[in-house]
Amino acid sequence: MSTSPTARRRRLGHELRRLREAAQLRADEVAAQLHWSATKMSRIETGQVSVHHGDVADLLDIYGVSDEDLRAELSDMARQSRLKGWWHRHRDTFKRGFDSYIGLENDARGIRTYQSQVVPGLLQTEAYARAVINTIAAGQTPADILEKKIAVRLSRQELLTRTAPMTLHAILDEAVLRRNVGGSETMAEQRDALISMGKLPNITLQVLPFSAGAHVALDGEFSILEFPDSKDPDVVYLEQRTSGLVLEEPNELDCYSMMFIQLSAQALDPDQSAAFIASLTWLEEAAR
């Protein structure tokens, strides 16, 4: 069973859509019966908004669902989906869509990610995270908001070390390791942290070296989130400057999954990657 409100909302939306389609009804037909907008109907079925358990009961009536156990399960799911996750109190620090991502991340079994600019947030040291967040803010964000952003990023990292941790397979472009973020001491600390984290059984790190040449992800970074229940399909997350985008269409998932496979084949294997990261002695040389 999904544990985060975001994941429950998404599961509920999928179930409601499945029941509507089984009843051979169009979304706009149902929306009209309930005097809803088509947009509201779409946002419910895609899990973008929570739905009151009374509205769920109305939908199930229209769909002809009489199974009391199913009705009770979906009504309870609606109530649970309206609860707030631990990250909700920090929503004022997030770009649009990122709170949904954190909710999905919190419930994911594993993440596959390609990063071309910076170390993934789940693997950043505090000093590195602080340097990244402060630089992106460009002096336009209040100090208290910056501290909240840093705290959220560090809290998310518990997913990798908790009981039954999530798996993380990260492919880092060589530029991530070469770009000096926060100074040589910060970079050296981050390098050592990557080496240490890469030894954990649930973490796989690969480096995509410059020598690999052109590749399928030249146009941007992405993350694929995998969930433990087959009723929760994988999603792709794309992060932009002011917002985040969650993709769920099967053809989009297939595209990014194939991209990740190709990137992994071009990248150094985990042992070679660990040796490559450890070889970055220029960090200490720059400090002298």
N, C-alpha and C positions, 0 to 999 in steps of 0.2 A: 504494500500500500504506500502511495506517495506520502511524504511527510511534510513538504513545504506547502503553504497556501497557494503559491503560484502553480505548483505542479498539480495540486488538487483541482484548481480552477481549469487548468488545461485538460485534465482527464475528464472533468464534468462536461466541458464543452464538446469533446470528442464523442462522449456517450450520447449527449443530447442530439448531436448531428446524426449519429448512427440511427437513433430511434426515429428521427424525422424522416430520414431517407427510407427506413423500413416501412414507414407509414405512407410512403410515396407522396410526400408533401414538399412543396417548394418553400424556401425560407421566407420569401415575400408573402406567400399565402398565410403562413403562420403568424408573421409579424402583423399582418392586416387584421387577423382575428383578435389579436391582443392589443390592437391600437398602438403598436410599437413601430419605430422606424426600422427600415431594413438594416441600417447601420448598427442599431442596438442588437439585432438578431445576429448579425455577423460577428460582432465583438464578443458576444456570449459564446458562440460556437467555436471561436478561435481562442478562447480563454484569455482574452485581453481585459475583460472586466469580470467582477464577481457578480453573482446572480442570487437574489433572495430565494429562500426555500419555497416561499409561496408562489413565486414565478415558475419555479421548477415544477411544482404541482400542477399549475395551469398548463404548462407545456406537455406534461405527461398525460393529462386528460385529453388534450387535442390529439396526441399520438396513440391514444387508446391503450395505454400501458396500465394493466390492472394488477400486475404482480406486486403484492404489498412489500415483499422483501426488497425488490429492485427500487420501488418508490422510496422506501425508507433509506436505502443505501445512498441514493442520489440526493435526497433531501439532506442527509447528514453531511454528504460531501459539499453541498452548497454552504451549509453552516460553517464547516471547517475552512472552506476556501475564503471566507470573509475575515478570518483571523489575520493577525499581523505577524510577519516574520521578524527575527531579531534585527534585521537590516532596515525595517520600516522607519525606525526613529531617525535614521540618517538620510531619508529620502531627499532632503533639501540639498544634499551634496552630489546627487547623481545626475548624470545627463539623461535625457529622455529615453526610456526603454531599458535602462541599466538595472533598475530594481527588479524588473521581470527576469533579466538574465541571472541575477544573483539568486533569485528564488529557484530557477531551473538548475543552476550550478549546485545549489545546496542539496538537491535531490538526485543529481547525476551519479551514475555508477562510474563513468569515465569520461575523460576529455581528450580529444586529439586536437592539437593546435599548431598552426604555423605562424611564426612571428618574424617579422623582417626589420623591426625598428628597435624594440626594447625587450628585455627579459619578461616573460609572462608574469602577470601580477601574483600568481600563486607561488612563484619562485623568487620573488624580489626580497632582498634584505630591506630592513627598515631604512637604512641610509640611501640605498638606491631608489626605493619607493618615494622617499621624501624628495630626492633630487628630480625624479621624473614628474611628480605631481606639482612641485613648485615651478618647474620650468614651463610646463603646459599652462599653468595658471597665469604666467607672464605678469605677475603683480596685480591681477585684476580680481583676485578672490580673497576674501577676508581670512585672516590667520586661523580663526576657529573652524572655518569650513575646511581649510586645508588639513588641519589636525584630524578632523572627522574622516576625511577621505583616506588618510594614512591608516587610521585605526581600523576602518572597514577592510582595507586591503590586507592588513596583517591578520585580522580575524578570519578572513576567508581561507587563509593558509592552513587552518586547523583541519580542513577537509582531507588533507594529504597525510596527516599523522594521527587522526582519530582511530578508534576501534573500527575495523572494517573500512579502511580508507578508500577513497576513490582512486582510480588509476589515472595517470597523466602521461601522455605521449606527446612531447613537445619537440618540434623541429625549429631550430634557431638558425636564421640566416647568419653568416659570418659577420655581417655588418652589426648585428646585435652585440657581438663580443668585442668588436673593434671600436665602436662608438664610445667615447669617453663621457660617461654620465656621472656627474657628481665629483669628479676628480679621481686620481689614480688610486688612492686608498680605498675609496668606495668601490671602485671597479675590481680591485684585488680581492676585497671582502666578498663581492658578489661572485667572482670567479670561484673562490673557495667554497662558497655556499652551493653553487651549481654542482661542483664535483661531489660534495657531500650528499646533496639531495639525489643526485643521479645514481647513488649506490643503493637507494631504497628499492625494494622489490616492486613497488607499485608505480615507480617513475622511470620512464624511458626518455633519454635525451639524445637527440641527434643534431649535428651541425651540418648545415648546407653550405659548403665552402664556395668561395668565389670561383674556384677552379671548375665547379660544376656547370658554370655558364648559365645560359637562359633556362627558365623553368616555367611551369604552368601557373605559378602564383605571382608572377611579376606585377600583377595589378592589385595585390593587397593581401592582408592577413585575414585569417579566419579561424574559427574554433567549431568543432563538432562535439556536441554533448550527447552522451549515450545514457539510457535509463535502464534500471533493472527489470522493469515490467514491460512485457511486449505490447501492452496496451498504450504505452507511452512512446511514440516514435521518436527517433533521434531528431535533433534540431541543429541548425547551423546558426552561429552568431557572427555578425559582422559589425565591427565598431567603427563609428565615424566621429568626427570632431565634436558634434553637438548631440548626437543620438546614437542609439544602437538598434540593429535590425535583426529579428529572429526569423529564419526561413524554415518552413516545415514541409513544403511541397516535395513529394518523392523524387521528382526529376532533379530538383535543386540539391537534395541530399545525395543522390547518386553522383552528381557532378562533383561535389566537394569531396566525397569519399574517394573517388577516383583520383582527384588532384592530390589528396594526401598520400595515397599509395604511390603515385609517381614521385612526389617529393621525397618520400622515405627511401625510395630506391636510388635516387640521386644523391642523397645525403650520406655522410660517413656513418658507419654502424655505431652502436652505443659505445663500444670499447675504443674505437678510433676517435669518436667524438670526445670522450673523457680525456684521452691523451692530448687532443688538440686544445681543449680548454685549459688543461694543466700547463700547456706549453706557452701560454700567453705571459711570458716574463717581461714583455715591454711595459707592463703595468708598473712593476717595481722600478724599471729603468726610468720611466717618466717621472717617478716620484723623486728621483735623485737629482 
